[in-house]
Amino acid sequence: MKTRRLAPWGVIISDVLLINASMILAYWVRFDLQWFRDISYHHPLSAYLPFSALFTVLMLVAFRMDHVYQRWRGRSWLDQVYRIINATAKSVVVIMAVTFILRPLQYSRLLIFEAGVIAIILLALSRAVQNWVLTYLHAHGVGVSRVVIVGAGEVGRTVMRTIVALPGLGYQVIGFVDDNPQKGETDIGPFKALGPLRNLSTIIEEGDVDEVIITLPWMYHRKIMSIVRECERQDVSAKIVPDLFQMSLSQVDIDDLGGVPLIGIRERGIGRWALLVKRGVDIAGAVVGLTVGAPLMALIALAIKLESPGPVLFRQTRVGAGGHLFEMYKFRSMREGAEAELEKLRELNEADGPLFKIHNDPRLTRVGRLLRRTSLDELPQLWNVLRGEMSLVGPRPPIPAEVDLYQRWHKRRLEVRPGMTGLWQVSGRSLLSFDEMVLLDIYYIENWSLWLDFKIMLRTIPQMLFGNGAY
């Protein structure tokens, strides 16, 4: 199963062809179309073949340095494009340096720059097509590894939320086993509880299992080794996730000292300085959003007022970071008095856990239905962001009644400010179960970065346009 993480040879061959094609297209743009500057004389394409070969080698070396092919599965398109741009920039700079040292004045340095730009475009498009094909194949069960997780403790849940957050990894989790009755008999979102460890042998035989991921504490090393031997007997790959003395995997930082592995401890969740940076981005984004979006919000307010009586804004108490209560603002999308009708509709609830969702909620107005579909009803939350009660990106802000029904592990999502959008909102929205939402929220907290926030905000745009899973 080691090769699962490596890019297929077809991808590498495709990259080589596209890199060389970028040089050919750059030659055509530079000398046949003569963009930017007219040239009366130039060398034939064959004279640029050494540059094309050097460009290809440099790009592959840069990909190797960034582990592009070694860590292929589970990377988002934006991550892949970032590494393509990084590798291309390095390669173009090196080639430029070579031309300045050798001083081949008869060659066009602008062509090399154009080749880099074209390479970024071609490789980015190639990755988009490859990811779409891979997603399609995974959806139809092709190239997917059927996995059983052993252990449903904190380490096991870390594995689960990583699989939920990164569907591109291509794992189909059959379920999990655990000797603790409270864990081994209770489903966690899409992950099925399959009972105690003694069921594992039968599950492997009958479930067509490809891989077993063991997340037990090291104190059970004998049991771990017996599971590994059983997997070997049944020709199934076994992977062990070290719990590192019950520490959360999000706190582990792995480095090496001349080949000697070093394990360090890093700050859990979002650090103090990171929170300051995130707050600065929130303030800037809220100010820009409120300023630029003012005309649109005025039109929405007018449409709400013309269609139905009642206030334009809907105010509701929500739970923020650390369990603090605050008043959240939204454009009113339901008729006045809709909150009083909630108990009458309780039996129509389509969501699991403490959530309440109805696909065709009869309380919605026509304008409100459109606002919900496009998430425009949430624009007033920019004021909550400016006040510091919310963030642009973060977990969904729950109501107090929901929090009262939380299990202990659910409450980890309250460690940071709630957000206008978040990882679960761009991963299926209302189509996800409540436990899946929480798993994604915790994954976000443990893996936060500005780059992750940026990706989530970019992915929010098509979700707003197409309204997938929103109601």
N, C-alpha and C positions, 0 to 999 in steps of 0.2 A: 504493500500500500504506500510505500515511500514515494513512488512516482506520481501519486495523486496531486502533490503540491507542485510538481514540475509542469512547465508549459509543454503542450504537445509539440512535436517536431514540426508539424504543419504551421504552427504560429511563428516559430523561428524562421522557417523558410519564407513565409509570407512577409515577415519584417525585412529580411534581406532583399527580397524582390522590390518591395516598396521603397526602401532606402535608395536603391539604385535607380528606380523609376523617378524618384524625386530629382536626382541629378539630371536625368534626361529631360524631364519637364522644365527644370530650371534653365537648361541650355536652350530649349525651344522658346521659353518666355524671354530670355535675355537677348538671343541673337535673331530668332525668326520674327517674334512679335516686337522686339526692341523696345520694351517698356523702360521708362525712366530716362533712357539715354540712347541716341542713335549711334550705331557702330558700323563703319564701312568695311572693316576687315576683322576676321576672327579665325581662330584655329578650328579644325574639324572636331566633331564630338569625340573621336578616338583620343585626342590629346588630353581630354578630361577624365579618361578612364582611371588613371592612377589616383586622382582626387576622389573618384567614386569609390574605389576600393578602400582608400584610407578612411573615408567617411563611414563606410559600412563597418570596418573593423573598430573604429572609435565608438560608434553607436553600440555595438555588441559588447564592447568592454565596459562602457558606461552602464548598460543594462545589467551586466554581471555584477558591477560594483553596487548597484542599487537593489540587487536580488529580485529583479523583475521576473525572471524565468523560474527562479527557485521558490518564490512565494507567489505563485500564479493564482491559486484559487482564493476566492473571497474578496479580492480587491475590487473596489468600485471603479467605475469608468473615470471619475474625476481623479482618483489616485493614480490610475494608469496614465492619464494624460499629463498629470504633473510630472511623473517620472520620464515620460517621453520628452517633454519640454526641457527638463533638466539635462537629460542625456544629449539632446540636440544642441543645446547651448554650449555644453562642454566640448562637444565634437567640433562645432563651428569655430569656437575660439582657438582650439588647437590647430586646425587647418589654417586659419588666418595667421597664426604665429609662424607656421611653417612657410607660408608664402612670403611673409615679411623677411624671414631669415634667408631664404633662397632667392628672393626678389625675382620671381618669374613675371616680369611686368606685362608680358604678352597675354597673361591669363586674367580673367575677370574675377575680382574678389566679390563683386556684387552677385555674381552667379552662385557663389558658395553660400552667401547669406540667403538668397532666394531658395536654394536647394534645402536649407534648413527649415525655412517656413513651410515649404511644400511637404517636407517629410513629416512635420508635426501634424499637418492637416490629414495626410494620407494615413498615417499610423493611428491617429485619433479616430478616424472613420472606421478603420479596420478593427480597432478594439470595440467600437460600438456594435458593429456587425457580429463580431465573435461573442460578445457578451449576450446579445439578443439570441443568437443560436444556442449558446450554452444554457440560458434561462429556459428557452423553449424545450430543449432536450431534457433538462432537469424536471420540468413540469410534466413531461411524459414518461418519467422514470428512466431515462437513458443517462448513463454515466453517473448515477446516484449511488452512494454507499449506504446500505441499510445498517443502522447502528443501534446498539443497546448500551445504555449508560449504567454503570454499576455504582450506586451511591447517589443519594439525593440530598446530601448536605450542602454546605456553602460552596464547596469546590464543584460539586455536581451541578448546582444551579448556575455557577459561572459558565460552565460548558454549555448548559442549555440556553442561556441568554446570548451567548456568542453565536450559537447556531441559528437562533431566531434573528439576530441582528445581521448575520452574514449568510443569507441563503445561497449566495454564490459558491459557498464551500461545497455544496452538493451532497449534504448529509440528509438522509431521511431517517429520523429517529423512530425506531419501533416502539421504544418505551424505556423505562428504567426499573431497576430492581433495588431493593433496600430491605434489610432485616428489621428496621424500625417500622412497626405496624402503622404508625402515624404518617410515615413518609411513603412506604412501599405500597400503600393501598389508596393513596389520594393522588389523582391526576394533577399535573401542573401545566395548565394551558393545553397545548397540543400534545404534550408528552404524557403517555399512558403509564400508569402505575401497574407493574407486572408482578408484584408480590415480592417475596423474599428471594435471597440469593440462590436457594436450592432450586429455583425454577429456571436458572440461567441455562443449564445444559439442555433442557427441553425447548426453551425459547430459541436457542441457536439451531437446534435440529429442525424445528418446525417453522421458524421464521425467516429462513434464507438470509441469515445474518452475514454481513461482510466484515464488520469490525465491532469490537467491544472496547469501550472507553472506561477505564477503571478510575474512580475518584475517591477511593476509600482512604482513610487516615493510615499513615505508615505503621501505626501500632498493630494493624491487622496484616502485617507483611506475609504471614503464613497463608492467610486466606487469599491475599493478592496473588501469591505464587501458585496456589492451587487453581485459581481462575485462569492464570496465564497458561498453565499446563493443559487445562481443559480446552482452551482456545486452540492451542497447538495440536491437540488430539483431533479436533474437529476442523483443522485447517482454516482457522479464522484469525485475522489479525487482532492483536491485543495491544492497546496503548494505555500507558499509565500516566495520570496527571498527578504530580506530587503536590500534596497539600501543604508542604513546608511548615509543619508544626501548627496546622490549623489557621495559618494566615490566609487572608484573602489574596487570590492570585493578582488582584489589581495593585497590591503593594509590592510585588516582586519585580526587581530590576535585574536582568541577567546580562552580565558582561563577561569578558575573558581577559586573562593576563598571560599573554604568550601561549594561548591554547588551553590554559587552565581556567575552567569555568568559575566565575564569581557570581554569587547571588547576594544582592543588596536589597535594602528596604527603601521604598520611596513613599512619598506622602500619599495618603489615601484620598481618592476622589479629587475634587477641584481645590487646588492650593490657594493660599491667601493672595499671592500676587496674581495668580490666574483669575481669581474672582475680581480683582481690581481692573484687569484688562477687559474681562468680560463685561463688567459694569460700564466701562468707558464706551465699548462698542454698543451696548444697549442704549445709552443716553444719546449717542450720535444717531443711531438708527431710528429711535423714537422721535427725535427732533425733525429729522428729514422726513420720516413717514407722516407725521402730523402736518408738516408744512406742505409737502407735495400732495398728500391725500386729502387736504381740506376741501377742495371743490367736489371730489367724489363723495366724501362723507356728507357734505351738504345736500347733494342730490339724493343720497340714500335716506337721509332724515326726512326730506320732503316727500319721498315716495311712501315711507312708512306712515307719515302723518296724513297723507291724502287717502290711503287705503283703509285704515282702521283707527278708531279712537284709542287714546291711551298715550303714554309717554313714548318718546323716541328711543330712549335708552332703557335697557333692562339691567338692573343691579342685583347682584347675588353675592352672598357671603361665601368665600372660598378659603381653603386652607393653603397657606404659603409655606415658605422654608421654616423648618423648625416647629411646625404646627401652629404658627401665628395666623390669625384670621385677618382677612382684608375684604374689601368690597370691590368685586370685579365688574367691569362695564362691558356691555355688548349692545349692539343694535337689537331692538326688540323684533323677534321673528315670529312670535305667537300672538294670538289675540289676548286682550286684557283679561286677567283673571285665570290664565292658563295654569298657574301653580296650584290653584285650588282644585283643579280637575285631575291632578296627578294620581291620587289614590284610586280613582275610578278606572284609570287606564293601567294600573299596576300589573294586572294579569296579562296584558298585551306586550309586556317587556320582552324584547328580543335579545338583550345583552345578558351576559353571565356575570357572576360576582356581584359587587355592590352597584354596578352601573345601571342606568335606566335609558334604554334606547328603543324607539319605535321607527321602523322604516318609513311608514306613511303616517306620521303623527297628525291626527285630525286638528290639532290646535294651531298648526302652522298657517300663517297667512300666505297669499300668493307671493308677495314680495319677500316674506320671510323664508319661503322654500328656496327661492333663488339665492338669497343671502347665505343660507346654510350650505347650499350646493357649492358655492364658490368661496365659502369661509369669509365673506366680506362682513358678516355680522360681528367678527372679532376685531375689526379695525379700532374701535374705541379702547381696546386693551393696550394700545400704544401709550395711553395716559397712565395705565397701571405700570407699564415699563418705565416711564419717565419718573414716576413716584418711587420706584425701587421695589415695588411689590411683586413684579413679574420680570421676566427676561424675554428677549426675542426668541430664544431657543431654550427649551427645558421640558420637564415632565408636565403633563396636563394638570391644571389646578383642580383638585377635587373639592366637593362640598363636604361639610362636616359629617353628614349622615353616612357618606361613603367611607370616610376615615374610621368611623366607629366600627365598621364591619371588616376593617383590614386585619389580615394575619400579621404576625410580627415581621416577617420578611418583606411584606408589602410596604412597610413604613420607611424603608430606605429611600424611597422615591421622594420623601419629604426633606431630604438633606440639603437640597438646593432650591433656588427660586423656581417656581413654575414658569412655563414658557408659552408664548403664543403659538409656536409650532414646536415639534419635537421629533425624535426618531420614530416613535410609533405612528405619528400622524403621516409620515411619508413612507410608511411600510405597510399600509393597509387600512389605517384609520378605524372606522367602525367595523370592518371585516375581521379584526383581530379579537381574540378572547381577552378578558381582563388580565389574566396571568401573563399572556404574551405581552400586553402593554407594559406591565410592571417589569418584566424581564428586560424589555428594550430600554425602559427608563433607567434601570440600574446599570445596564451596559453603558448607557450614555454618561452617567455620573462617573463610572470607573474609567472610562476611556476618553474623557473630554479633551478637546483641543479647539483652538480657533478654526483650524482647518475642518474639523468635524462640524462645527456650527455653520461654517460657510457652505459645506456640502448639503446640510439639512435645509438651509434657507434656499439654496438653488433647487433642490428637489421639491420644495414646497410649491414652487411656481406651477409646474404641470399638475400637481394635485389640486390647486385652486382652479386651474383652467378646465380640467376634466372632471373634477369632483369625485374621484374614485373613492368609494367607501364612505362618502360624507352624507349624513342625514341627521 
